[in-house]
């Protein structure tokens, strides 16, 4: 699935809960329908970000293993 992100947060080399906090900040600034992508090298983000996305009722587009980091992609739905 190839989705273009409206917002890209590069949180590589920061540690939990930093990447998740950056994603939440971007979510609050995004408009409904926009796609947010976060890059993280912290393994905890791979689990924590999707859990927050689900809990907050947003759409998890995917969690991808990239070359040396994870990319978590979500869509703001409300």
SVG drawing of the C-alpha trace seen along z (x, -y; Angstrom):
<svg xmlns="http://www.w3.org/2000/svg" viewBox="-14 -22 34 27">
<polyline fill="none" stroke="black" stroke-width="0.4" points="0.0,0.0 1.5,-3.3 0.1,-6.2 1.6,-9.7 2.0,-11.2 0.9,-14.7 3.1,-14.9 6.4,-13.1 7.9,-13.0 11.5,-11.9 12.0,-10.7 14.9,-8.4 17.5,-8.2 15.0,-9.5 13.6,-7.1 10.3,-6.3 8.1,-8.1 9.6,-10.8 8.5,-9.3 4.9,-8.7 4.7,-12.2 5.8,-13.7 3.2,-11.6 0.4,-12.8 1.6,-16.4 1.4,-16.0 -2.0,-14.3 -3.4,-17.3 -2.2,-19.7 -3.4,-17.5 -6.8,-17.9 -9.2,-15.0 -8.2,-12.8 -4.5,-13.6 -1.9,-10.9 0.9,-11.0 4.1,-9.0 6.6,-8.6 10.1,-7.3 11.5,-5.7 14.5,-3.6 13.0,-2.9 11.5,0.7 8.9,-0.3 7.3,-2.7 6.6,0.2 4.1,1.5 3.1,-1.7 2.2,-3.9 -0.3,-1.3 -1.8,-0.8 -2.4,-4.5 -3.7,-4.8 -6.3,-2.1 -7.2,-3.4 -7.8,-6.9 -10.0,-5.6 -7.7,-6.6 -6.8,-4.4 -3.6,-2.4 -2.4,-2.2 0.7,-0.1 3.9,0.6 6.8,1.1 10.4,2.2 12.6,-0.1 16.4,-0.1 17.4,-0.6 14.2,-2.1 10.4,-1.6 7.8,-3.6 4.3,-3.8 1.6,-5.3 -1.8,-6.5 -4.7,-8.5 -6.6,-11.0 -10.3,-10.0 -11.8,-12.2"/>
</svg>
